[in-house]
Amino acid sequence: MSTAPSAPPRPGRLSTVLGLPRLGGQRLLLAAVVVDSTGSGLAVPFLLLYLTRQDRMTAATAGTLLTVAGAIALAAGPLSGPLLDRWGPGRVVQAAHVLRATAFLGYLTAGSPPAVLVMATLAALGDNLFWPANRAFLARRCRPGELIRWYGLERTLRNIGLAAGGLAAGFLAGWGLTGLRLVMAGNAVSYVLATVLLIPLLVTARRPSEGPAPAAPGTRPVAGPRPAAPRPDRAYVTMVAANTLLVLVCVALPVLVPLYVVQMLHQPSWVVGAVFALNTVLVTAGQTLVVRYLERREYLRTLQWAAVLWCAAAVLFGAASGLPGTAVLPLLAVAVLVFTSAELLHAPTSDAVAVRMAPEERPGRHLGLHQLSWGVGSAIAPSVLTGALALGPWWPWALLATGSAVATGALAAVRRAVGRVVPDGHGAGH
């Protein structure tokens, strides 16, 4: 921190009412979040379209290349651990931005499937390095007790940036291939700018209240090998496994719902747009308000409630397949509300649990393993959910409801093993 933490906000202040953290000294960090998420909003929705037009490859070929790249880059999650512990999270965040900037600049000149695979792998490696490093960087920048508020605010800003970038990209895409090339270049520039914005923060990346006590005058540090970073224990691995199941449920909205609504419920495509619009509005408007409620709650218990709500949402989505047409839309609206409620509970809390259960000084291995839950869950979702949908409209939702129930039980086992994981502690049981 560049300034010492001030007194906690007085009750009634707008920041307290809205569930916002204190922002003093963090404006560059917030600007970097908005800049890089706006760039992602520019490029990610139009990447497949760009590859089919620029490199004249089929959508199936482009999709396969991106899938293979994502599978290769899964290794970056666990490998990010030693990098975090050696370089610090701020520098790893910058390295991730540089990798992604290089990839999107490379897309401008890639003219063959092998070249596209290289660029896609660089981008995916950058993504998988970025997220665990970003969680640790925010944890070091925030004031004590405000971690979940920062995760909630960051998620809100990222949604705003993604929406703004998507709108701009939609306009540029109307210019044809030239506009799509500008979209790719704009994303690369956003990563470069975000890297530059973080430079002044690297020298103040830790709260002033933290860190080792100063050595006494005239003493020298004791020489010797640095102790090995602790390995994740069984409770942490169980938490990561439970989160993998919850990630699989979370990504069902973009992966499964469009196919389900159009092919199984026989609804017009505008219903899909309405579902995503409702979800986006609720997340953007409600995340910081929900965080205000969550900051005094126990994290593992909150994750269990998210799992229970996702189980209920899966049942509601599945039930829509057996209703007459006039009843489908109201039930879908209720299902989206329940689904988004779970999402609002899960997104900031899962990151906070990963940080709090990890060792404070050397969290790299733990956060790298936690990132693997997001990578694996996202990677297997398309094949698992579409395969289940081919069996019938109820099958994927039954699978997701079962997964949520299993995750609830696994989190209960973690809670029995480590005790309470609470906002103001520095790890489990505080």
Helices and strands as residue ranges (DSSP letters): H 14-17, H 27-43, G 44-46, H 47-54, H 59-73, H 76-87, H 89-107, H 113-141, H 147-173, H 177-198, G 199-204, H 234-250, H 252-255, H 257-259, I 260-264, H 269-294, H 299-319, G 320-322, H 325-357, H 364-391, H 395-418
